[in-house]
Amino acid sequence: MIFSTMLGGLTSQEWVARYSRSHQHPVNRLCHTLGIPTIIISIAVFLIGFRYHRLWAWALGLFVAGWVLQFVGHAFEGKPPEFFKDWRFLFVGVRWWWAKIKGKA
């Protein structure tokens, strides 16, 4: 019930479709295709950094690079990221990326 409420009554596929509609420019799609996994990798490197402290700088660099790619893409798209309007879109990007890799977005 709580999860359904958080999703606003939309399915995962509907969220991905909305995300995809707001990411139509080829440069934006490319930037997101590269930026989203860069951010994910940065989080993994950050967690490993608890054991190997020198990795934190790499994690930060990857995180910033990933977000720079996201915002560059939106500059080409000509509109702000969807999460400015709805924070839940922060969690849709990974699902969109996976759907895109599988040829479904």
Stockholm file with secondary structure:
# STOCKHOLM 1.0

chainA/1-105         MIFSTMLGGLTSQEWVARYSRSHQHPVNRLCHTLGIPTIIISIAVFLIGFRYHRLWAWALGLFVAGWVLQFVGHAFEGKPPEFFKDWRFLFVGVRWWWAKIKGKA
#=GR chainA/1-105 SS CHHHHHTTTCCHHHHHHHHHHTCCSHHHHHHHHHHHHHHHHHHHHHHHTTTSTTHHHHHHHHHHHHHHHHHHHHHHHTSCCGGGTCGGGGGHHHHHHHHHHTTCC
#=GC SS_cons         CHHHHHTTTCCHHHHHHHHHHTCCSHHHHHHHHHHHHHHHHHHHHHHHTTTSTTHHHHHHHHHHHHHHHHHHHHHHHTSCCGGGTCGGGGGHHHHHHHHHHTTCC
//
